[in-house]
């Protein structure tokens, strides 16, 4: 059974992580601040640290530790945490079963990272999930609706009270966000995503 330490700034979170630690190993102790965690790691042999709310900078500041880190964090922080040495990055609302599975994987020397972090580390832009619409601004939605009606850039500019150049800019932005080369392709993709009715 691995020796597990926990870290969370909030006592309620420490309690929840302690319950998971006891179910999957030997709970050594918990810490609510980085200094206490550093002291804990220096005085006891720890195999795994379950941490809630550590940043990549925090993890790097703790220095080289033999412990494997399982961190509950926002997905946007996952790549930084992986680069800082986290063995697993889980969503903050991960279930006890998910955290337990991460403990098993970490003990086997494996890493568990969200797709977004893996793509980021590999330098690959994340494609939208099927049917997931890209974030269009309200003005881009208006321009897209006009495009769906067959309006040219000149007509879009006149209809929306914007310059021709601005209309052209919005159309180009929509094509980029929809990963389309032509207006027709952009409209087809927008229709599949439920952004417009054709």
Number of C-alpha atoms within 10 A of each C-alpha: 11 17 19 26 29 28 25 23 16 13 13 10 16 21 14 13 23 22 12 20 26 14 13 18 17 17 22 19 19 23 20 17 13 17 11 13 19 15 11 18 19 11 8 12 15 21 22 24 26 25 25 23 16 20 19 19 11 13 22 16 12 14 11 10 15 11 20 22 28 26 29 23 20 14 18 12 16 28 23 19 27 22 14 20 20 24 25 24 28 21 17 13 10 13 12 15 10 13 23 17 14 24 29 14 15 21 17 9 10 13 18 18 19 15 13 18 22 16 14 15 14 10 9 11 9 12 11 11 8 8 12 12 16 16 11 16 11 9 12 18 16 16 23 25 19 19 20 19 12 13 15 15 21 14 15 24 19 13 13 13 11 12 14 16 12 14 23 17 14 21 22 17 14 24 21 13 15 21 14 17 11 13 17 14 14 22 23 19 19 24 15 16 16 13 18 18 13 12
